[in-house]
Amino acid sequence: MSVAIVSDTCHYLPREMLAAHAIHQVSLYVHWPEETVRESEIDDYDAYYDRLRYAPELPTTSQPSIGDFLAVYEPLLAEGSDVVSIHLAGGMSGTVRSAEQARHQLGSLATRIHVFDSATACGGQGLVLLAAAAAAEAGADAAAVADRARRARAELKMWFSIDSLEYLRRGGRIAGARAWLGSALRIKPILTVESEIVPIERVRTSRRAFERMVDLLRSRAQDGADAWMVQHIQAPSDARALADHGTEIFGRPPLVVSEIGPVIGTHVGPGLLGAGGLPGIYV
């Protein structure tokens, strides 16, 4: 492949899907008081979220270093590939800035690397990655692959519901939903990511939140966005149920149902349910 796709670990696509599309990863980090762990090395999500529930203080998270990016970029360039590097929203993380800094350190080789801020996270980032990978697999050059990612992002809509705003509050990532804090324990927020976490609406019960997620998937189908996916945090039954509803709506199964991992999960907490999509012509 003449164009290599690179991302961070915050898309949460299954590893077999990454391998099938030759998508390379640069890991973010989770920092507990007694240890620092690469997200890519955390395999047992159940154990991680159990620990998170009872932790007196949340762990912190951080972006990859410039050196982490160089360790991935340099071998790809040496083997003759150009690079399209697609990352977690810059409004949520410094990851894309680290990628840009690594690119600048490569001097004349920097022109062979395209760094793209996906302005989204998790499943949205994953769908943009799959769109870029499809273009690369079809033989597009790096500029065309990056353009496919931009166009796919423009057509993307993703939403997620969470149990409460408590984890966002504790992690300082509340942003536009700050005004909802007073009722955080009495509502089920529905949010999206547009460079940062943005509130969409608030409902009173988990059942109503689920119904609204089904409604939002139906709106995607009506818009012709038939490449869709479901993600969750410690809510596999709800994810399966949402996938079943979506399959009826779209007439096809989701591209993937997967669980969101520690870096994003630390800031939103267990109980998240997310879904959305984009037109299938991109992936």
C-alpha positions as CSV (number, residue, x, y, z in Angstrom):
1,M,0.0,0.0,0.0
2,S,1.5,3.4,-1.0
3,V,-0.5,5.3,1.7
4,A,-0.3,4.1,5.3
5,I,-3.1,5.1,7.7
6,V,-2.1,6.0,11.3
7,S,-4.4,6.8,14.2
8,D,-4.4,6.9,18.0
9,T,-6.2,4.4,20.2
10,C,-9.4,6.4,20.8
11,H,-11.4,5.0,17.9
12,Y,-12.0,1.6,19.6
13,L,-12.3,-0.4,16.4
14,P,-11.6,-4.1,17.0
15,R,-8.0,-5.2,16.5
16,E,-8.9,-7.6,13.7
17,M,-10.5,-4.7,11.8
18,L,-7.4,-2.7,12.2
19,A,-5.3,-5.5,10.9
20,A,-7.6,-6.1,8.0
21,H,-7.2,-2.5,6.9
22,A,-3.5,-2.1,7.9
23,I,-4.3,0.8,10.3
24,H,-1.4,1.7,12.5
25,Q,-1.8,3.0,16.1
26,V,0.0,5.3,18.5
27,S,-1.3,4.8,22.0
28,L,-2.5,7.3,24.5
29,Y,-1.7,6.8,28.2
30,V,-3.6,6.2,31.5
31,H,-1.9,7.5,34.7
32,W,-2.8,5.9,38.0
33,P,-1.0,7.2,41.2
34,E,1.1,4.0,41.2
35,E,1.5,3.3,37.5
36,T,1.3,4.6,33.9
37,V,-0.1,2.3,31.3
38,R,-0.4,2.5,27.5
39,E,-4.1,2.2,26.6
40,S,-3.1,-0.3,23.9
41,E,-1.8,-2.6,26.6
42,I,-5.1,-2.7,28.6
43,D,-7.1,-5.7,27.4
44,D,-9.4,-6.4,30.4
45,Y,-11.9,-3.5,30.2
46,D,-14.2,-5.1,32.8
47,A,-11.3,-5.0,35.4
48,Y,-10.5,-1.4,34.4
49,Y,-14.0,-0.1,34.8
50,D,-14.4,-2.0,38.1
51,R,-11.3,-0.2,39.3
52,L,-12.6,3.1,38.0
53,R,-16.0,2.8,39.8
54,Y,-14.3,2.6,43.2
55,A,-11.3,4.8,42.7
56,P,-11.3,7.8,45.2
57,E,-9.7,9.9,42.4
58,L,-10.0,9.4,38.7
59,P,-6.8,8.5,36.8
60,T,-5.5,11.1,34.4
61,T,-4.9,10.5,30.7
62,S,-2.4,11.9,28.2
63,Q,-1.6,12.1,24.6
64,P,1.3,10.2,22.9
65,S,4.7,11.8,22.9
66,I,6.4,13.2,19.8
67,G,8.7,10.2,20.1
68,D,5.8,7.8,20.1
69,F,4.7,9.2,16.7
70,L,8.1,9.2,15.2
71,A,8.5,5.6,16.2
72,V,5.5,4.8,13.9
73,Y,6.1,7.4,11.2
74,E,9.8,6.8,10.4
75,P,9.5,3.0,9.5
76,L,6.5,3.7,7.3
77,L,8.4,6.5,5.5
78,A,11.5,4.3,5.2
79,E,9.5,1.6,3.4
80,G,8.2,4.1,0.9
81,S,4.7,4.8,2.2
82,D,3.2,8.2,2.5
83,V,1.2,8.7,5.7
84,V,-2.3,10.0,6.5
85,S,-2.6,10.4,10.3
86,I,-6.1,10.8,11.7
87,H,-6.7,11.6,15.3
88,L,-9.0,12.3,18.2
89,A,-10.6,15.8,18.3
90,G,-8.1,18.5,19.1
91,G,-10.6,20.1,21.4
92,M,-10.5,17.1,23.6
93,S,-6.8,16.1,23.5
94,G,-3.4,17.3,22.5
95,T,-2.9,14.1,20.4
96,V,-3.2,15.8,17.0
97,R,-0.8,18.5,18.1
98,S,1.8,15.9,19.1
99,A,1.3,14.4,15.6
100,E,1.9,17.7,14.0
101,Q,5.0,18.3,16.1
102,A,6.4,14.9,15.1
103,R,5.7,15.7,11.5
104,H,7.6,19.0,11.7
105,Q,10.6,17.2,13.2
106,L,11.0,15.1,10.0
107,G,12.2,18.0,7.9
108,S,11.9,17.4,4.2
109,L,10.0,14.2,4.8
110,A,7.2,16.2,6.5
111,T,5.5,16.7,3.1
112,R,4.8,13.0,3.0
113,I,2.6,13.1,6.1
114,H,-0.9,14.5,6.2
115,V,-2.2,15.0,9.8
116,F,-6.0,15.3,10.1
117,D,-8.0,16.4,13.2
118,S,-11.1,14.3,13.0
119,A,-13.0,16.7,15.3
120,T,-14.7,13.6,16.8
121,A,-13.9,10.5,18.8
122,C,-14.6,6.8,19.3
123,G,-17.0,5.5,16.7
124,G,-17.0,8.7,14.7
125,Q,-13.2,8.6,14.5
126,G,-13.4,5.0,13.6
127,L,-15.7,5.6,10.6
128,V,-13.5,8.4,9.3
129,L,-10.5,5.9,9.6
130,L,-12.4,3.3,7.6
131,A,-13.2,5.8,4.9
132,A,-9.6,6.8,4.6
133,A,-8.5,3.1,4.6
134,A,-11.0,2.4,1.8
135,A,-9.5,5.1,-0.4
136,A,-6.0,3.9,0.3
137,E,-6.9,0.3,-0.5
138,A,-8.4,1.6,-3.8
139,G,-5.0,3.1,-4.7
140,A,-5.6,6.8,-4.0
141,D,-2.6,9.0,-3.2
142,A,-2.1,10.6,0.2
143,A,-3.9,13.9,-0.7
144,A,-6.9,12.0,-2.0
145,V,-7.0,9.8,1.1
146,A,-6.9,12.8,3.3
147,D,-9.7,14.4,1.2
148,R,-11.8,11.3,1.6
149,A,-11.4,11.6,5.4
150,R,-12.4,15.2,5.3
151,R,-15.5,14.5,3.2
152,A,-16.5,11.6,5.3
153,R,-16.2,13.7,8.5
154,A,-18.5,16.3,7.0
155,E,-21.2,13.7,6.4
156,L,-20.7,12.0,9.9
157,K,-23.2,12.2,12.7
158,M,-22.7,10.3,16.0
159,W,-24.4,10.5,19.3
160,F,-24.0,9.0,22.8
161,S,-26.0,8.8,26.0
162,I,-24.4,8.5,29.4
163,D,-25.8,7.7,32.9
164,S,-24.8,11.1,34.3
165,L,-22.4,14.0,33.9
166,E,-20.5,13.0,37.0
167,Y,-17.4,11.6,35.3
168,L,-17.2,14.5,32.9
169,R,-17.4,16.9,35.9
170,R,-14.7,15.0,37.8
171,G,-12.5,15.0,34.8
172,G,-13.0,18.6,33.9
173,R,-14.4,17.8,30.4
174,I,-17.9,19.1,30.9
175,A,-17.5,22.0,28.4
176,G,-20.9,23.0,26.9
177,A,-22.9,20.8,29.2
178,R,-21.8,22.7,32.3
179,A,-25.2,24.3,32.8
180,W,-26.7,20.8,33.2
181,L,-24.6,20.0,36.3
182,G,-27.3,20.8,38.8
183,S,-29.5,18.1,37.5
184,A,-26.7,15.6,36.6
185,L,-28.1,12.9,38.8
186,R,-31.6,13.2,37.5
187,I,-31.1,13.2,33.8
188,K,-29.7,11.0,31.1
189,P,-27.7,13.4,28.8
190,I,-27.4,12.8,25.1
191,L,-24.3,14.4,23.6
192,T,-22.2,14.5,20.5
193,V,-18.6,15.5,19.6
194,E,-17.9,18.5,17.5
195,S,-14.3,19.2,18.4
196,E,-15.4,19.0,22.0
197,I,-18.3,17.3,23.8
198,V,-21.5,19.1,23.0
199,P,-24.9,18.6,24.7
200,I,-27.8,17.7,22.4
201,E,-30.7,17.0,24.8
202,R,-31.5,15.6,28.2
203,V,-34.1,12.9,29.0
204,R,-35.4,11.6,32.3
205,T,-34.9,7.8,32.1
206,S,-32.6,5.2,30.6
207,R,-35.5,3.8,28.6
208,R,-36.2,7.2,27.0
209,A,-32.5,7.7,26.3
210,F,-32.5,4.4,24.4
211,E,-35.6,5.3,22.5
212,R,-34.0,8.6,21.5
213,M,-30.9,6.8,20.2
214,V,-33.2,4.6,18.1
215,D,-34.8,7.8,16.8
216,L,-31.5,9.3,15.9
217,L,-30.4,6.2,14.0
218,R,-33.7,6.4,12.1
219,S,-32.8,10.0,11.2
220,R,-29.5,8.8,9.8
221,A,-31.2,6.2,7.7
222,Q,-33.6,8.8,6.3
223,D,-30.6,10.9,5.4
224,G,-29.1,8.0,3.4
225,A,-26.3,7.4,5.9
226,D,-26.2,3.6,5.8
227,A,-22.7,2.8,7.1
228,W,-23.4,2.8,10.9
229,M,-22.0,1.4,14.1
230,V,-22.8,1.0,17.8
231,Q,-20.4,1.5,20.8
232,H,-20.9,1.1,24.5
233,I,-19.2,1.1,27.9
234,Q,-20.1,-1.8,30.1
235,A,-23.6,-2.0,28.5
236,P,-23.4,-5.0,26.1
237,S,-27.1,-5.9,26.4
238,D,-28.2,-2.3,25.5
239,A,-25.7,-2.3,22.6
240,R,-27.0,-5.5,21.2
241,A,-30.6,-4.3,21.5
242,L,-29.7,-1.0,19.7
243,A,-27.9,-3.0,17.0
244,D,-31.0,-5.1,16.5
245,H,-33.2,-2.0,16.1
246,G,-30.6,-0.4,13.8
247,T,-30.5,-3.5,11.6
248,E,-34.3,-3.3,11.1
249,I,-34.0,0.4,10.3
250,F,-31.1,0.2,7.9
251,G,-31.8,-3.3,6.5
252,R,-28.2,-4.2,7.2
253,P,-26.1,-5.0,10.3
254,P,-23.8,-2.4,11.8
255,L,-20.2,-2.3,10.6
256,V,-19.1,-3.0,14.1
257,V,-20.3,-3.1,17.7
258,S,-17.5,-2.4,20.1
259,E,-16.7,-1.3,23.6
260,I,-15.0,2.1,24.3
261,G,-11.8,1.8,26.2
262,P,-10.1,3.4,29.2
263,V,-8.9,6.8,27.9
264,I,-12.4,8.0,26.8
265,G,-14.1,5.8,29.3
266,T,-12.3,7.5,32.2
267,H,-14.0,10.8,31.3
268,V,-17.5,9.6,30.6
269,G,-17.9,6.6,32.8
270,P,-19.7,3.2,32.5
271,G,-23.1,3.1,31.0
272,L,-22.5,4.9,27.7
273,L,-24.4,3.9,24.6
274,G,-23.4,5.5,21.3
275,A,-24.3,5.1,17.6
276,G,-24.4,7.0,14.3
277,G,-23.1,6.7,10.8
278,L,-22.3,8.2,7.4
279,P,-23.1,7.4,3.8
280,G,-21.8,3.9,2.8
281,I,-20.1,5.4,-0.4
282,Y,-17.3,6.5,1.9
283,V,-16.4,3.2,3.4
